[in-house]
Amino acid sequence: MSTLLAPQRPSGIPDPLQLPGRAPRTSLPDRIAMRIALALLLWSTRPTDNRDRAAGAQAHRLLRDRRIREQEWARARLLLPNSR
C-alpha cells in the first residue's frame, strides 16, 4: 500500500490572508519606532559610571598600603636593639 497518494488532512492552521493592496514590508513609521526602541534599549543597558567605585578602590588600596608600612615600621622598631 502506497502512502504517497493518501489523502492529506488539513493542518487546522488557516492560511494567512493576502490583502491585495498591502506591501509585505513594515511601514516607515513602524521601522522608525523600532529603531528608536532599539536605541533606547541599548542605551538603558549601558555600563554604569565606575569613577566612584575606582576612587573608593584606590582609597582602600592606599589605606591598606599605609597599614602595611606602619606594621613594618613597628616591627623594625621592636627588632632594633635598645638605644637607651
N, C-alpha and C positions, 0 to 999 in steps of 0.2 A: 504494500500500500504506500503510495507516494504522498508525503505531507506537503510537498511544494505546491500542490494545486488545491490544498484545503482552503475552505472559506476563512477569511480573516475576521476576527471580532473587532469592533471599534474600540479604541483605547479609552473612551469616556472623557477625554480632554478635547474640548471643542477647538477647532482651528481658529487662530486669531483673525479678526475681521480686517480686511484690507480696504481702507477707505480710499476712494478714487482720487480725492483732492489733496491727500496728505503725503508729504515727503517723508521717507523713513529716516529722518535725522532730527536731532534735538534742535529746538528753536534757539535763536540768538540770545534772547533774554535768559533762557534756562541755562545756556552754556556760560554766560557771564556770571549768573548767580552761583553756579557750581564752581567756577574758578575763584570767585571771592570766598566762598565757603571753604575751599581747599586752602587758600592762603591764610584765612583766619585760623583754621585748624592747625596748620603748621606753625603759625606764629604763637598760638597758645601753648604748644608743646615744646617751645624752645628751652634750652638750658637756662637756669636762673643765674643771676649775677653772683659770682663767688668771691667778690672782693672782700666782703665782711668775713667770710669763712677763712680766706687766705690770711687776712690780718690777724684773726684770732689764733690761727695755727702758728703764725710767726711769733706772736706774743708768747704762746705756750712753749715754743722751742727756746726762745730767749730766756724764759724763766727756768726751764729745765737746765739749760747750759749754765746759768748763774748758780743754781743749786749744786751742780756737779763741781764747778770751780770752788765754791765755798767749802764743800766737803773735802776736796783735795787740799785746800789751804789748811783746814782744821786738822786733817790727818798729818800733813807735813809738819805743822806746828807741834803736834803731840810727839812726833818721832824725833824732833830736834833735841839735842842734849840741853839740859837746864843751863842757862847762861847767867844765873844769879850768882 
